Amino acid sequence: MSSKDIAQRFQYLEGFLNERQKRLFLAAEALTLGRGGITAASKASGISRVTVTAGCNELKKGIVAKESDFIGQPRVRQKGGGRKKTVDLDPTLMNDLEALIEPVTRGDPESPLRWTAKSVRNLSRELNDQGHKTSHRMVAELLKDLGYSLQANRKTTEGTSNPDRNEQFENIYKTVKIFQKAGEPVISVDTKKKELVGDFKNIGKELRQKRNPEKVRVHDFQDKELGKVAPYGIYDQTLNTGWVNVGIDHDTSSFAVESIRRWWNAMGKDCYPAATKLFVTADSGGSNGSRVRLWKVELQRLSD
């Protein structure tokens, strides 16, 4: 019997054998050949010597397949067999990946779906530079496990971006971490879209009896008595909690800072009794505009 005979028999049976059966078949051939049998079986089948050797050990020890959780299907591998997960072999990989993407993550802070502006290939390259062994496919799987999506909305009508934009966001991220580590409050503020007050149609559905929908107005004309409201949102980035102040007048810088003041009196000071500083992040537009002097004046009054 030669390697050619083993190769021919293996070719006939390969399509009918599972992983364990292939291993045991080649082990039986190797043991039948005697000295050099493992090498001959490996070359004839293309399966590694390690696998053939493992099959020989199983035959010598008389290991019998046990029934698995699947009815009538024997277990192909022993428990714990197979390749270990990358995160098990490299326990710091997940933390280092999150450290890379967190400064550039953007999206709705209250949504479980998050976006990242870096590509999986760039992230893989940076992780490998740090000493990890990973690929872009593995990074994509890890990002999926972390709740990230590699798709991102992009604003294209706001003009050219500042060349220092990335450095600005990384500086904000570092400052946020410093404040949070010191136990100081960090909030994100913004005025939401103005809403009509009254029985107007809203997008969405709710449970009601069949053929009994809530009746609303046909036209979305503003009610002269009720008017519109401007919801001003304050999001605590550390505690992951939100607070909304609803204004019935204009969205001004005074209204914006008054909303922050009411959040502090109603919620903030109880959550941060020892606070000496407040870090505020805003989109620098409208009542929060970085060039609006009243916004700066009112913030100074709040600080005083």
N, C-alpha and C positions, 0 to 999 in steps of 0.2 A: 504494500500500500504506500502511495507517495502523496506529496502535496497536491499533485494534479487530481488524484482520486478524491481527496477531501474537498477540493474546490468544486469539483463536478457535483458531488452529493450536496454540498452546501448550496450551490446554485439552484438545484432542484427543490430544496426544502425551505429556502430562505423566506419565500413569500407566505409560508404557512406557519412560521414560528414567531413567537413574541421574543422580547429581549432576553428573558430568562432561559427560554428553550434554546435559543441560538447559543447562549453561553454554555449550557450543559452539553449540547450536541458537540460543539468544538472541543470541550473538555474531555468528552468520551473518546473522540478521535485522537486527541493528544496523548491521553493515558494509554490508548491502544498502541500507539507508535513507540512509546517509551521515551528514551533519551532523545532530545531535540523535537519532541512532539509538539510542545507548546509553540515553538518558533514556527514549525511547519503549518500548524493550524492557523496561526495568526497571519502568516503570509498568504495562505490559501483563501482566507475569508476577508482579509482587510480589517479585521477586528484586533484591537490592541492585545499585546501579551498580558497586560494587567487583567483584562477581562477574562481571557482564557484561563489564566492562573486562578482567578477567583472561582471560576466554574469547577476547576479541578479540586480545589479545597472543599467546595460544596459536595461534590461526589464522594470524596474521601471521608468526609465527616457524616455523610448520610443525611444532609439537611433536606427536609421535605417541605414543599410549599404549603403554606397555611391558607385557609379561606380568608379573603379580605371582606371588607364591608359590602362588596358587590356580590350578589347572590350567584353562586356557581362560578365565580371568576377567581382563580388563585392569584395571590400577590406576586407581581413580577419582581419587585425589588424588596429587600428587607427594609424595615422601618429605619428611617434616617438615611437611607441610601440616596444617591443622586447628588448633583452639584449643589453646594450650599449657595444661598442667596448672597449677593454682593454686600448688602447691608449687614449681614451676619458676620461676614469676613472682615468688613471695614466699618466698624460701629460709628466712626466719626464722619462718614461720608454724608449722611443725611443732614447733620448739623451744619457742615461746611457748605452744602448746597443751599440751605436756607439763608445762611449768612451772605451768600453771593447774590441771591435774588431779592432779598427783603428790601434793600435800599432803593430798588427800581420798580418795586411792585406798585401797581396802580389799579384803581377801580373803586367800586362801592365798598366802603369799609364794613358795611353791615351784611354784605353778601358772602355766602360761602365760596363762591366762584371768584378766583383771583387771576390776574393777568401778570405776565412778566414781559419786559421789553427785550430781554436777552434771548438769543437763540439757543437751542439745546447744544449745538456744536460749539458755540463760544463758551457755554457753561462747562461742557465736557473738557474743553481745552484748558480752562482755568483750574478745574479740579485736578487734572493730570499734572499741571504745573505745581500744584500743592502736594503732590506725592501720591494721589489716589490713582487707581487703575479702573477706569470706567470708559464708557462709550456714549455717544449721543443717544443711542436707543435706550440705554440704561437710565440716562438723565431724564428722558421723556417718561419712562415708567415711574421714576421716583417723583417727578413733578405731578403726575396724575394721582399718585398716592397722597400727595400733600394737598391736593385740591386746586392745583394750578392749571391754567389753560395757556397754550402758547399762542392764542389769538388775541389781538388787541385792537380796539378802536383807535383810529388815528385822526386827529384834527388836521385838516389840510387847508382851511380857509382863514387861519388866524395869522398868516404871514410867516416870515422867517423866524426861526427860534433863536434864542440867545446862545452864542457860542459857549457860554459858561453854564448852560442849563443843567447839564449832568452834575457838574461840581456843586451847583447850588442845591440840588436835591440831596446829594450825598452829605452836604454840610447840614441840611435840615435834619436828615436822618440821624446823624451823629449827635446833634443837639438834643433831639427827642430822646435818644437813649440815655444821655447824661441826665436829663430832667427826670426821666422815669426811674433811673437807678437811685437818684437822690430823693425819690418820693414826692416830687413836685408835679402838679397837674399839667397835663398836655391836652389841648383841645383843638379840634378842627371845626371851623365855623363857615357857614354859607347861607345865603338866602335862597330858599326853594322857589319854584315857580308859583306865581300868584294864582290863587284859586277863587272861583266864584262861590259865593255863599248862597245856599238855597237848594231847592229840589232839582238839581241838574244831573244829567247823565254822567256816570263815572265808569271808566273801563274796569271790567272785572265781573265776577259772578258771585252770588251767595245762595245758600240753600233756602228755598221757599217752597210753598205748596205748588203743585203743578198748575199751569195756566193762571198763575197769580203773581206776575212780576210787579216790582215796585214801580209805580207810575211817576214819571218825571216830565219836565218840560220838553217840548219839541225843539225849541230854539234856545241856544245858549246866550241869550241877551242878559246883560248884567242887571240885577235887581237894584233899582235906585236906592232903596232903603237899606238893603243888606250890604251891597257893594262887593268888594273883593277883600281878601286877606293875604298877607304876606307871611308865610311861615319861615322863621329864622331858626335854623338847626344848629345845635351845639353837640359835637360828638366827642366823648371822652375816649381818647385812644388807648389809655391804660386799662380802664375798667370795662371797655367795650359797651358803653351805655350812651344813649342819646337823650336829648332834651330839646323841646321845641317851644319857642315863644311866638305867638300869633299876633301880628299887628294889623290893625284895620286902616292905618293911614299910609303914608309913603314909606318906601324902603330907603331910609337915610342912614348916615353914619351914626347919628344919635340913637336911632332905633337899634342898630346893630350892637353898639356897645351896651345899651340898656338891656338887651337880651342876654349878653354875657354876664352883666351885673345880676340879673334875676336868676340866671343859672347858678351863679356863685352863692347867692343868698338862699336859694331853695334847695340846692343839691351839692354844689362844689365844696363849701366850707365844712359840711358834715363828712364828706369823703376824704378831704385833705385838711384836717384840723391844724396841722403843723406847717402848712404851706407858707412859703415866703416869696415864691415866684410863680408866675403863670406863663406858660408857653402857648402862644396862639398861632395856628397855621390857617391861612386863608388863601383864596384864589386871586387876590389882588385885583378884583374887578368890582364895579358897582359901589355899594356902600362900604365894601372892604378895600377899596382901591388904595394901592400903595402911594399914589400921588394925591389922594384926597386928604387935605389938611385937617378937615373936621374929624376924620377917622382917627388921626394921630392925636388930635387934641382931646377927643373923648376918651381914648385909651389912657392918656396921661392922667385925666381926671379920675378914671377908674383906679389906676395904679396908686394915685395919691390917697 
